[in-house]
Amino acid sequence: MLAIYSLVEVLVVIVPVLLSVAFMTVVERKVLASMQRRVGPNAVGAYGMLQPFADALKLVVKEVVLPSQATTGVFLLAPALTLIFSLLGWAVIPFGSGLVLADLELGLLYTLAVSSIGVYGILLAGWSANSKYAFLGSLRSSAQMVSYELILSSAVLPVVMLSGSFSLTGMVESQQAVWYIVPLCPLFVLYVISVLAETNRTPFDLPEAESELVAGFFTEHAGMPFVLFFLGEYCSLVLMSALTATLFLGGYGAPELFSNTSFFSVEAVVLALKTCLGAFAFVWFRATLPRMRWDSLMSFCWTGCLPLAIAFVLLVPSILVAFDATAVSYPPPPL
């Protein structure tokens, strides 16, 4: 009975996440169309809302083409790994007070570890296809994700120092007075840059540069394997938006004017609205910013962002220690 209850809990989280990923594709196309003075999808369903299901049906019935020289087992396993590790990150995201699948004490470290392991799916996809286009795309993506992983981990360390906990729930509870985006605004900018590079989004979508590498690491994948890559990418996008809301925007923290009702959790709605704001920012960046060159991308990481991130890692604890020192009340000297 306990196993069935746990399975239901997982499905309650996974099914809405997959639905949000599907509709995120419509949101992206609609927002891009509005910014570029186009219409966007509007033929399938009202306002094009059924377009994700039409796209899914089209991709499911497509033939799965296996390259003759590919390592078949790894070739088919790589897309599944990418999607699985994207979904595993949702296990520690708190949707409200007590509404979390696994409230780990080291929840942030778990999230960073899962996002790091996701590199293997991309690397294996390019290697197993035995295609130079896919292999170059996987090498680009692996180098980019590993490099900007350093900035991402450095950008979240000051959040750990301010909250005094690696638990995501503890970080949300510690932001009741002020959101961390206010005192850590410069660090938040570095965090957003690293998240864009981690998710291979514009302007850091060099691994999927169509003009150079056809489609990057999934050049040879078609049909269902491509669907898994597609879902994994957009699932990471929504996950990083939720993680950004949790770390810097107060997470599920709602104003005291509202309270949970018997029908729905206001805290979960607040987190959903903040996540939608982050997802909109992803699309906004794609419509606005041009793609960087590969050498500029790596130079920007190692000579620009990383020194700044390390400087903030040293600056924040220094300020905290200084405030603690001024707050200590010393006894009066003896007469």
HELIX and SHEET records of a PDB file:
HELIX    1   1 LEU A    2  MET A   35  1                                  34    
HELIX    2   2 ALA A   46  GLY A   48  5                                   3    
HELIX    3   3 GLN A   51  VAL A   60  1                                  10    
HELIX    4   4 THR A   72  LEU A   88  1                                  17    
HELIX    5   5 GLY A   89  VAL A   92  5                                   4    
HELIX    6   6 GLY A  107  ILE A  117  1                                  11    
HELIX    7   7 VAL A  119  SER A  128  1                                  10    
HELIX    8   8 LYS A  132  SER A  163  1                                  32    
HELIX    9   9 LEU A  168  GLU A  173  1                                   6    
HELIX   10  10 CYS A  185  GLU A  198  1                                  14    
HELIX   11  11 LEU A  206  GLU A  208  5                                   3    
HELIX   12  12 GLU A  210  LEU A  213  1                                   4    
HELIX   13  13 GLY A  216  PHE A  218  5                                   3    
HELIX   14  14 MET A  224  PHE A  248  1                                  25    
HELIX   15  15 VAL A  266  THR A  288  1                                  23    
HELIX   16  16 TRP A  294  SER A  299  1                                   6    
HELIX   17  17 PHE A  300  CYS A  305  3                                   6    
HELIX   18  18 LEU A  306  ALA A  327  1                                  22    
END                                                                             
